[in-house]
Amino acid sequence: MTVRVRGIYTTALTRLLSDAGIDVVQASGPIEDRFEDDFSVERAGAAVATTDDRQGVGVSGDRETVERVVAELRGLGRDTLSWADPLPVRAVYAGEVTETLSSGAVVDCGDGEGFLPYSNSDERVETGDRLRVQVIEGAAPWTDGRAVLDTTVGVRGDLLTLVRGGSTSTTASGPAMLDVISADPRDGWGVSWERASDEAGFDAIAEALEAANERAAAIDEALAGADDPADAAPARQFDGGATTWVWFGRESRFALDERRRDVTTTMAGHHRVKAGSNSASAAVDYVEALCDEPGADGETDFPFAVTARQFGPQAGDTLGLGHGKPDGRLISLGRAAVQQVDADGTVTVEREMRAGGEYDGLGVPKEAGDVAETKLKEGRWWYPTVYRDSDGEKKGTYVNVCTPVEIFPDTARYVDLHVDVLKHADGRVERVDDDELDAAVEAGDVPEELAERARSVAAAVASALS
C-alpha cells in the first residue's frame, strides 16, 4: 500500500504510517531530509491532506488503502473520530441542479449535495438541468462547505491525469513521454503530466499510467451501462473509491507530537498550537528551529498561558463555541465575551440570553436579562455553564461532557458526548441523555472506549455536584 501525505501533520503521520508498513511516496524535500531517506516517487493508493481548518485530515483514494490508513489514525487516541464521506472523491454522478448561485450551482447527487463552479462546466448551467458530474474535492462534515464537482470526467493522479474525451498534452513532455515509457492512454482518453512526474522514474510513470488506464476502463464500463443523466438523476454512476474525514482531538494531537518527536525536535503541544492559526504555526516552526534538541525528558506541560497571551483569546475578546456532534456535524453555539483567562487554561466567557423557551433539561424559562457563564478549561473532559437571572440568582447549572476541550484563539472546540449532568436551582443533581450516548455507540459514531470515558466523567461530575 502507498500513501501521499501533506500538511501540518506530515512528519508525524509519515512516521506512524511507515511503522505500520504503509509506504509513504512522493515525500517533499524537507521530509526526505528529516528522515534521511529517499522516498519512492510513484502512484499513491491514497492521499492524506490536512483540512483547511487544521482540525484533522481527509483520506481519499482506493478503498482498501483508505480503510487501512484510517484504522491506523483511529488508533492514535480516544478522541480521534472519523466519518466516511457520502460523496467520495472520484465518484461520478448523474446530478440535478437545484439552485444557481453567483459563482456556481448546487447539484443534488442523490448521496448528497455538491457545488459545481461555473468554470468547471463548458456549458451554461440552469436550475433543473441534469448532467454528469464528478467529485474532485471533498468537504469535511464539520465545515459548511460542499463537495466540489466538475463536468469533466477524469482519472486525476499525482503523476498524471487522464481526461475522458480529452486530448494528450501537446507539450514536449507529452507524446515524448509516451514514447519513452512505450505506453499509451486508453482509447478515448487524453493524458497530461503533473509536476511530480518530473522527478519520477520511467517505471513509476508507466505503472501510474497502467493503473490510470485500469480506472479509466472501469469508468467506461460503468458509464456504458448507465442511463443518460436526464433519465437517471440523481444517482451514483461510478463508485470511484472512498473518502474519509478524520478529526483529531487534543489527546490525538499530543500522540502525534510523540510520533514527530521520534524524528525531529518537537515542542510540547506542537500540533495543538499549529492547529490554531497560520501565525501560531509559524511561531512553532520558529521555536523549534532555535532548539538543537528536545528537553531532557522530551516533554513539558502544554504552555497554554503563553499560547493564549501570544495568540489569544484574551479578556475583552469574543470566543466562538464550536459544538461538535459525534456524527460529524458542527453546531455553532454563538460567540461569547471573554471575561477572564487563567494560567491554568481556564477561560471564562459570558453570553446574554434572549427571552423565549426553556433551558434544556432544567425546565426553567429563558428570560430577558439572563446571563450564561461558561468556564472552559483546556484539556478537560467537561465544562459547566451557570445560568443566572438579571438579579444574579442561579437558575441552574448545565455540565456538558465532551472530548477534551481545546481553546483556540477564535473558537473553543470539542465533540459533545451526549451524556450531561444538571444541577437545578433547588440543589437537585440529575444525569441525562445516557440513552443518546448508547445510541451513538450502536450507530458507530462513538467508540466504546470513548463512551466509557464519558460515562466515567459524568459519574464523577455528578458525585462532585451532589
C-alpha positions in Angstrom: 0.0 0.0 0.0 1.2 3.5 -0.8 0.1 6.9 0.5 1.0 10.5 -0.1 0.9 12.8 2.9 0.7 16.6 3.0 0.0 19.3 5.7 1.0 20.2 9.2 0.8 16.5 10.4 3.1 15.2 7.7 6.1 14.3 9.8 4.1 12.5 12.5 1.9 10.6 10.0 4.9 9.6 7.9 6.4 8.0 11.0 3.1 6.4 12.0 2.2 5.0 8.6 5.7 3.9 7.8 5.9 2.0 11.1 2.6 0.3 10.2 4.1 -1.0 6.9 2.4 1.5 4.6 4.8 3.0 2.1 4.9 6.8 2.0 5.6 8.1 -1.5 6.2 11.5 -3.2 7.6 12.9 0.0 8.7 16.5 0.0 12.3 17.6 0.2 12.1 18.6 3.9 10.6 15.2 4.8 13.4 13.3 3.0 15.9 15.4 4.8 14.2 14.9 8.2 14.0 11.1 7.7 17.4 10.9 6.0 15.8 8.7 3.4 14.8 8.6 -0.3 11.1 8.1 -0.7 9.8 6.5 -3.9 8.1 8.7 -6.4 5.2 6.5 -7.6 1.4 6.4 -7.7 -0.2 6.8 -4.3 -3.1 4.5 -3.4 -4.4 7.2 -1.1 -3.7 10.8 -0.3 -3.8 12.2 3.2 -4.2 16.0 3.4 -4.7 18.4 6.3 -8.1 20.1 6.3 -8.1 23.9 5.7 -9.0 24.5 9.4 -6.2 22.2 10.5 -8.5 20.2 12.7 -7.9 16.9 11.0 -7.2 15.2 7.7 -9.0 13.9 4.7 -8.0 10.5 3.4 -9.1 9.7 -0.2 -8.2 7.0 -2.7 -8.5 3.3 -3.2 -11.0 1.9 -0.7 -8.7 -0.8 0.8 -5.9 1.7 1.3 -8.2 4.4 2.8 -9.6 1.9 5.3 -6.1 0.7 6.3 -4.8 4.3 6.8 -7.9 5.4 8.7 -7.6 2.3 11.0 -4.1 3.4 11.9 -5.2 7.0 12.5 -8.1 5.9 14.7 -5.5 4.2 17.0 -3.9 7.5 17.9 -6.2 8.3 20.7 -9.7 8.0 22.2 -10.7 11.3 20.7 -9.8 10.5 17.1 -13.1 10.3 15.2 -13.8 9.6 11.6 -16.6 9.8 9.1 -17.0 8.3 5.6 -17.9 11.0 3.0 -21.2 10.1 1.2 -19.7 11.9 -1.8 -16.3 10.3 -2.2 -13.7 12.0 -4.4 -13.5 10.4 -7.9 -17.2 9.2 -7.8 -19.3 10.0 -10.8 -22.9 11.1 -10.6 -25.9 11.9 -12.6 -26.9 15.1 -10.8 -29.7 17.6 -10.9 -29.1 21.3 -10.5 -31.4 22.6 -7.6 -30.0 26.1 -7.2 -27.8 28.6 -9.0 -25.6 30.9 -7.1 -23.3 33.7 -8.1 -20.2 31.5 -8.7 -21.7 28.1 -9.3 -24.6 25.7 -9.0 -25.8 23.4 -6.2 -26.3 19.9 -7.6 -28.3 17.1 -6.0 -26.3 13.9 -6.5 -28.6 11.6 -4.6 -26.0 10.8 -1.9 -25.8 14.5 -1.0 -25.3 17.9 -2.5 -22.2 19.1 -4.3 -21.1 22.5 -5.7 -20.4 23.0 -9.4 -18.3 26.1 -10.1 -19.4 27.6 -13.4 -15.8 27.5 -14.5 -15.9 23.6 -14.2 -18.6 23.4 -16.9 -18.3 24.1 -20.6 -22.0 24.9 -20.9 -24.3 27.2 -19.2 -25.9 25.7 -16.1 -29.5 26.4 -15.1 -31.8 25.2 -12.3 -33.4 21.9 -13.4 -30.5 20.8 -15.6 -29.5 17.2 -15.4 -25.9 16.5 -16.1 -23.0 14.1 -15.4 -20.5 15.3 -12.8 -17.5 14.0 -10.9 -16.4 14.8 -7.4 -13.0 16.4 -7.5 -12.7 17.8 -3.9 -14.5 16.7 -0.7 -15.7 18.7 2.2 -15.3 17.8 5.9 -18.6 17.2 7.7 -17.7 19.8 10.4 -17.4 22.6 7.8 -20.2 24.4 6.0 -18.7 23.5 2.6 -20.0 21.2 -0.2 -18.0 18.8 -2.3 -16.7 20.4 -5.5 -17.8 18.9 -8.8 -16.6 19.0 -12.4 -18.4 18.1 -15.6 -15.2 16.7 -16.9 -14.8 13.0 -16.0 -11.2 12.1 -15.4 -8.7 10.0 -13.5 -6.8 12.6 -11.6 -3.5 11.5 -10.0 -0.3 12.9 -8.5 1.8 11.9 -11.5 -0.6 12.2 -14.4 -4.3 12.9 -15.3 -6.5 11.1 -17.8 -9.4 13.0 -19.2 -12.4 11.2 -20.8 -12.8 12.6 -24.3 -9.7 14.8 -23.9 -6.5 15.0 -25.9 -3.0 14.2 -25.0 -0.8 17.1 -23.9 1.0 18.7 -26.8 3.9 19.9 -24.7 7.4 18.5 -25.2 6.8 16.1 -22.3 3.5 14.8 -23.8 3.9 12.4 -26.8 7.7 12.2 -26.0 7.0 10.7 -22.5 4.6 8.1 -24.1 7.4 7.1 -26.5 9.9 6.7 -23.6 7.6 4.5 -21.5 6.2 2.7 -24.5 2.6 3.0 -23.4 -0.5 4.9 -24.4 -3.6 6.2 -22.6 -6.8 4.2 -23.1 -8.6 4.9 -26.3 -10.9 7.9 -25.9 -8.8 9.4 -23.1 -6.2 12.1 -23.2 -3.2 12.3 -20.8 -1.4 15.3 -19.2 1.5 15.1 -16.8 1.5 16.5 -13.3 4.5 18.3 -11.7 5.5 15.2 -9.6 6.2 13.3 -12.8 9.3 15.4 -13.4 11.0 13.6 -10.5 9.5 10.1 -11.1 11.3 7.3 -12.7 10.0 5.9 -16.0 8.9 2.7 -14.4 6.9 4.6 -11.9 5.2 6.7 -14.6 4.5 3.6 -16.7 2.9 1.9 -13.6 0.9 5.1 -12.9 -0.4 5.2 -16.5 -1.3 1.5 -16.3 -3.2 2.0 -13.1 -4.9 5.1 -14.5 -5.9 3.1 -17.6 -7.5 0.4 -15.5 -9.6 3.0 -13.6 -10.5 4.7 -16.9 -11.7 1.3 -18.2 -13.8 0.8 -15.0 -15.3 4.2 -15.6 -16.1 3.4 -19.2 -17.7 0.1 -18.3 -19.8 1.8 -15.6 -21.0 4.6 -17.8 -21.6 2.3 -20.8 -24.3 0.6 -18.8 -25.6 3.8 -17.1 -28.7 5.7 -18.1 -28.5 9.1 -19.5 -28.3 11.7 -16.7 -31.6 13.2 -18.0 -33.3 9.9 -17.0 -31.2 8.8 -14.1 -30.5 11.9 -11.9 -29.9 11.9 -9.1 -27.8 8.7 -8.9 -24.3 7.5 -8.4 -22.9 6.0 -11.7 -19.3 5.2 -10.7 -18.1 4.4 -7.2 -14.6 5.8 -7.5 -13.1 4.7 -4.2 -13.5 6.2 -0.7 -13.0 9.4 1.2 -13.0 9.5 5.0 -12.5 12.5 7.2 -10.6 12.1 10.4 -10.9 14.7 13.3 -8.0 14.8 15.8 -8.9 15.7 19.3 -6.5 17.1 21.9 -5.2 13.7 23.1 -4.6 12.6 19.5 -2.6 15.8 18.7 -0.3 15.1 21.7 0.1 11.5 20.5 1.1 12.9 17.1 3.7 15.0 18.9 5.2 11.8 20.3 5.5 10.3 16.8 7.0 13.5 15.5 9.4 13.7 18.4 10.9 10.3 17.3 12.1 12.0 14.2 12.9 15.6 15.0 12.8 18.4 17.6 9.2 18.8 18.7 8.0 21.2 21.3 5.3 20.2 23.7 1.9 20.9 22.1 3.4 21.2 18.6 0.3 20.0 16.7 -2.0 21.6 19.3 -0.5 25.0 18.6 -0.2 24.6 14.9 -3.9 23.7 14.6 -4.8 27.2 15.8 -3.7 29.6 13.0 -1.1 30.4 10.4 0.8 32.7 12.8 0.8 30.1 15.5 2.1 27.5 13.1 4.9 29.9 12.0 5.8 30.5 15.7 6.1 26.8 16.3 8.5 26.4 13.4 10.5 29.4 14.7 10.8 28.0 18.2 11.8 24.5 17.0 14.3 26.0 14.6 16.1 27.6 17.6 16.2 24.3 19.5 19.0 21.8 18.8 17.3 19.1 20.7 14.3 18.4 23.0 14.5 18.8 26.7 15.9 16.1 29.0 12.7 14.2 29.1 11.4 15.4 25.6 8.2 16.7 27.1 6.8 19.5 29.2 3.3 20.7 30.1 1.5 22.4 27.2 2.2 26.1 27.5 -1.4 27.3 27.3 -0.8 30.6 29.1 2.0 31.6 26.8 0.0 30.5 23.8 -3.1 32.4 24.8 -1.1 35.5 25.7 0.6 35.4 22.3 -2.3 34.4 20.0 -5.5 34.7 22.1 -8.0 34.5 23.5 -7.6 37.3 25.9 -10.1 39.2 28.2 -12.1 41.5 26.1 -12.1 39.2 23.0 -15.1 37.2 21.9 -14.8 33.4 21.6 -16.9 31.1 19.4 -18.2 27.9 20.8 -17.8 25.1 18.3 -20.1 22.3 19.5 -19.2 19.2 17.5 -21.5 16.2 17.3 -20.5 12.6 17.1 -22.0 12.2 13.6 -19.5 14.8 12.3 -21.7 17.9 12.3 -20.5 21.2 13.9 -23.1 23.4 15.6 -22.1 27.0 16.5 -23.4 28.0 19.9 -22.6 31.6 19.0 -20.0 33.9 20.4 -19.3 34.8 24.0 -17.5 37.7 25.6 -14.2 36.6 27.3 -14.2 37.7 30.9 -11.0 36.1 32.2 -8.1 33.9 31.1 -6.3 32.0 33.8 -2.8 30.5 33.7 -4.2 27.0 34.3 -6.0 27.1 31.0 -9.5 28.2 32.2 -11.3 30.7 30.1 -14.4 32.3 31.5 -17.0 33.6 29.0 -20.4 35.1 29.3 -23.4 35.3 26.9 -26.5 37.4 27.3 -29.6 35.2 26.7 -32.7 36.0 24.7 -36.1 35.5 26.2 -38.2 32.6 24.9 -38.3 28.9 25.5 -36.7 26.9 28.3 -33.2 25.9 29.2 -32.6 22.3 28.1 -33.1 19.9 30.9 -33.5 22.5 33.6 -37.1 23.2 32.8 -36.9 26.9 33.6 -37.8 29.7 31.2 -35.3 31.9 29.3 -35.9 35.5 30.3 -34.5 38.8 29.1 -31.5 39.8 31.2 -30.4 36.2 31.9 -26.7 35.6 31.7 -24.9 32.3 30.9 -21.4 32.0 32.4 -19.3 29.2 30.9 -15.9 28.1 32.2 -13.9 26.3 29.6 -10.6 24.6 30.7 -8.0 23.5 28.2 -7.9 19.7 28.2 -10.8 19.0 30.5 -13.5 16.4 29.5 -16.4 18.6 30.7 -17.4 22.2 31.1 -20.1 23.9 33.2 -22.5 26.7 32.2 -24.3 28.5 35.1 -27.4 30.4 34.2 -28.4 33.4 36.3 -31.2 35.9 36.1 -30.9 39.6 36.0 -30.5 39.8 39.8 -27.7 37.3 39.8 -29.7 34.4 41.2 -28.8 31.0 39.9 -31.4 29.3 37.6 -29.4 26.2 37.2 -26.1 24.6 36.1 -25.6 22.5 32.9 -22.4 20.5 32.7 -21.6 19.3 29.2 -19.5 16.1 28.9 -17.3 16.1 25.8 -13.9 15.3 24.3 -11.1 17.3 25.9 -11.7 21.0 25.3 -9.3 22.8 23.0 -9.3 26.6 23.3 -8.1 28.2 20.1 -7.6 32.0 19.6 -11.0 32.3 18.0 -13.0 29.2 19.0 -13.3 26.6 21.7 -13.7 23.2 20.1 -14.7 19.7 21.3 -17.2 16.9 20.4 -20.2 16.6 22.6 -20.6 13.1 24.0 -24.3 13.4 24.7 -24.4 12.5 28.4 -24.7 15.6 30.6 -25.1 16.5 34.3 -27.6 19.1 35.6 -27.8 20.9 38.9 -31.2 22.5 39.5 -31.7 25.7 41.4 -33.0 23.7 44.4 -29.8 21.7 44.5 -31.1 18.5 42.9 -28.5 16.8 40.6 -29.6 14.9 37.5 -27.7 12.9 34.9 -29.3 12.9 31.5 -29.0 11.6 27.9 -27.2 8.3 28.6 -29.6 6.8 26.1 -28.3 9.1 23.4 -24.8 8.1 24.1 -25.7 4.4 23.9 -27.4 5.1 20.5 -24.3 6.9 19.2 -22.2 3.8 20.2 -24.6 1.5 18.5 -24.5 3.7 15.4 -20.7 3.5 15.3 -20.3 7.3 15.9 -18.7 6.9 19.3 -16.1 4.2 20.1 -16.9 2.2 23.2 -13.7 3.2 24.9 -14.6 6.9 24.4 -18.1 6.2 25.6 -16.8 4.6 28.8 -14.7 7.6 29.4 -17.7 9.9 29.0 -19.8 7.8 31.5 -16.9 7.8 34.0 -16.6 11.6 33.7 -20.4 12.1 34.1 -20.4 9.9 37.2 -17.5 11.9 38.7 -19.1 15.3 37.9 -22.5 14.1 39.4 -20.8 13.0 42.6 -18.9 16.3 42.9 -22.1 18.3 42.5 -24.2 16.3 44.9 
